Amino acid sequence: GTLEAHTNGLRYVGAKAEEQVDVIYSNIKNAFFQPAKKEIKTLIHFHLHDAIMIGKKKTKDVQFYVEVMEASYALDNARRSGYDPDELEEEQRERQLRNRMNQEFSNFSKKIEDQAKDLEFDIPYRELGFYGVPPHNKSTSFIMPAVNALVELTEPPWFVMPLSDIEIAHFERVVYGLKNFDLVLVFKDFSEKPLHVNAINIEHLDALKTWLDSCNIKFYEGTANLNWNAIMKNINDTGIEGFYEDGGWKFLNMQGSSDEEEEDPDD
């Protein structure tokens, strides 16, 4: 199909003319451009303020992509040699297609920024990426931090957690000897259930702490998995003011290390 950038929004018209999707710039909360490096597709992705209808489904996430590589190869029994000229040519074609599509999508995202004025595309940081199980997906996915969100845009159902919506982060199951830990992200809107990203390799713990720190998001860590349904119910029953008067999230420190207690009280 065709995607067009207009003065006030984007219009996508599919191969069948009745397939039409309009996305108004003012409804876009986060915009992402993810070039294909190791993925099979180059994409732009929009996370919306208010859900729109696509077909018969309501969604807050809209993605436009082009596949730059076959997802599955026909693997015949006889493995072709590494010097097979056909294979080398195929790889070269793929690389050219990938570079061309990355460039086209990049140029298009800049044109959208020019039209929309206050919209900025965010490119996920591949070097900070890690494997984990996002809340919307039951299988391990490659999750990447971006400037304004934590995202997984390659495998639907997609995962977009805007940083502006996060109240605090809590690392769970951080135990010496365990290879994995879990990350819980608590929304500023306490009526929403916290999101869990599970089974992250322990080697990413320090990098994630540094990243959250640079985003000014307070984090805690503990050795156990907490019952967040009960915690959020308790906070909502107490009321936000009462909750903060009682020390707020201080109780999470009890779960973690004691060195936080020794910090300068004026900090």
Number of C-alpha atoms within 10 A of each C-alpha: 11 10 15 12 18 14 11 13 17 16 16 17 15 13 10 8 9 8 12 16 16 15 17 14 23 13 16 19 16 20 23 23 24 23 22 19 13 8 15 18 22 25 21 23 21 21 21 20 13 12 14 17 11 14 9 6 8 11 13 17 22 18 16 16 17 15 15 21 19 10 9 7 7 6 8 7 6 6 7 11 8 9 8 10 10 11 13 12 11 12 13 12 14 15 15 13 15 23 16 13 21 22 14 13 20 18 12 17 21 15 14 21 17 13 16 19 10 9 18 17 20 18 17 23 15 15 8 14 19 19 18 24 18 25 15 15 16 11 11 16 18 16 25 20 23 19 15 20 22 18 21 24 23 20 13 10 13 18 21 22 18 17 20 12 14 18 16 19 21 20 24 22 21 20 14 8 7 10 13 18 25 22 25 21 20 20 20 13 11 15 11 10 14 20 18 20 20 21 17 20 15 17 12 15 18 10 13 17 17 11 16 17 12 9 14 11 15 14 19 22 22 19 15 15 15 15 8 14 10 10 11 17 14 12 17 14 11 13 12 13 10 13 15 13 8 12 9 13 14 13 11 15 16 14 15 18 13 10 8 12 11 7 9 7 6 4 4
